């Protein structure tokens, strides 16, 4: 199944932009390709740009990397819960509060990218463990229904969104 075939009933309207941005024909290859492209992109950024903010109160590139990591962890946890048929409604998370206390700017770029790479491999392994039926499982997160497969495509589209923001506003 490709990202454009995920039924709209499997995610909140808020996530439509990310699902559309995922634009991949297969979830696993989408995650794998994105990992390679993202690491290559971050390697191309000059070191002096990583703590740049294009406006007061905006995140630095390091904080965006940490946000991508944090969001992927939250989404992967949701996918695991729904895959295991846990019916507990899961809360939203406030990415701005996470960013305020993430300490990304005190970390090296290498440590952030090492964490990103390790997490991406974990996410890929998690989604590879699901069969087609498990990918259709539905749970409740952020007050709405979401399928495991929709979460996977949101991970891809969310990351692509932030890469586009960096290209447009930071470089």
Secondary structure, 3 states (H helix, E strand, C coil): CCHHHCCHHHCCHHHHHHHHHHCCCCHHHHHHHHHHHHHHHHHCCCHHHCCCCCCCCCCCHHHHHHHHHHHHHHHHHHHHHHHCCCCCCECCCCHHHHHHCCCHHHCCHHHHHHHHHHHHHHHHHHHHCCCHHHHCCEEEECCEEEEHHHHHHHHHHHHHHHHHHHHHHCC
